Amino acid sequence: MSVSKTVNLRGLTWDHPRASDGLLAETRRFNSMDINVSVEWDVHSLRGFEATPIAETAAEYDLIILDHPFMGDAAKDRILVDLHSHLEPDSLDGLRTSYVGLSFESYEYDGGLWALPVDAASQAAVYRSDLMDGPVPKNFAEVTELGRRGGLGMSLANPHAFMAYLGIAASLGADISGTSERLIPEDVALQTLSILREWVRYVPEAAFDWSSIGLLEAMATSGTVSYCPMVFSFNSYAQTPKPGRMRLTYCNIPAQSEKMGCQRPVLGGTGLAVSASSRNIAAAVNVALHFVGQDAQTRMASDGGQPAHRSVWSPSAPPTLNGTFFVDCAPAQKAAVLRPRWPNYIELQNKAGQLLNDDLSVQSRPLRQTIEDIEAILQSVRI
């Protein structure tokens, strides 16, 4: 006679092998081991993941996988569980040092801890080794030179043009956390947009419609693009490819110059949060702790996931399906910096992303007008 589950938890993740392969494999293990709790996951698109207000999903799900820029909204409206109140100090201290780079810190905001790192990513450079006719660019000037020769690609769909803007500005020394009156100092912003416009002159027209996944798909399936200077990393493209596809190799983003070697990519990754509207908060917290634990994270990596636990990113970690992905991306992951996280930030990300997508496709407006329009958006949405 089978024993029925007493608690059924619903979770929401996003629709890509990076997000689902390791997570669903570990969920099957968990559901087979625990007779008191079961977990079922729904999925939504990458664009839904990037843009859907967290309040729209928190009412429907017990567990939510989301990005750290939503933390301000979560803290303001208290729509997620503050995990500080459910974890002992010793447990918190152990978790704080368990994840790569700023993965853990990215989910702390306004005195609360609103999610736990379940996946880690950042901007990285990526290339097709079979198409490169020279060394991989190490600085901005070498990216431009490769563009002139052909083979440069970028991800410029909304909001990814804005992510490139932030990544270049950060590597020029700007604080992109959104805690100052301006998002980017004027002199750095002018330099950033000038560099971005120069690179974009050499990319395919299709780049304006490419998300991170679109760019990586184009690189893996055609010979149009050999190199991209910054795109959010997806481990599945470093795995052994299927017929008709090629393996991609990741490395650190380029620096400003040989003498100024600052490389500060934008942090990505996802956290696992518990909805404050869940009827089974204690069970959901325990499930979240299971999925972010070292054993589960190691298994998820083996099954094609992209976990955040620092042990997975160590050179001595057990081999996975992902080839050299973790070692190749570790420098960028450890150096990655935070985007703004205050309430309403997503509105800035969406509006500035569309503004830059339009600006870069035409390049007819004065540089200063575009950057001041971005700053005006910031002032209009910041609470």
Secondary structure, DSSP 4 states (H G I P E B T S, - for coil): -PPPPSEEEEEEEESSHHHHHHHHHHHHHHHHH-SSEEEEEEEE-HHHHHHS-HHHHHTT-SEEEE-GGGHHHHHHHT-B--GGGGS-HHHHHHHHTSBSTTTTGGGEETTEE--EEEE--BEEEEE-TTT-SSPPP-BHHHHHHHHHHS-B----STTHHHHHHHHHHHHTT---SS-SSSSS-HHHHHHHHHHHHHHHTTS-GGGGG--HHHHHHHHHH-SS-SEEEEEE--GGGGSPPPTT----EEEPPPBS-SS-----PBB--EEEEEBTT-S-HHHHHHHHHHHHSHHHHHHHHHTT----BGGGGSTTSPP-TTTTHHHHHHHHHHH-BPPP-STTHHHHHHHHHHHHHHHHHH--S-HHHHHHHHHHHHHHH--
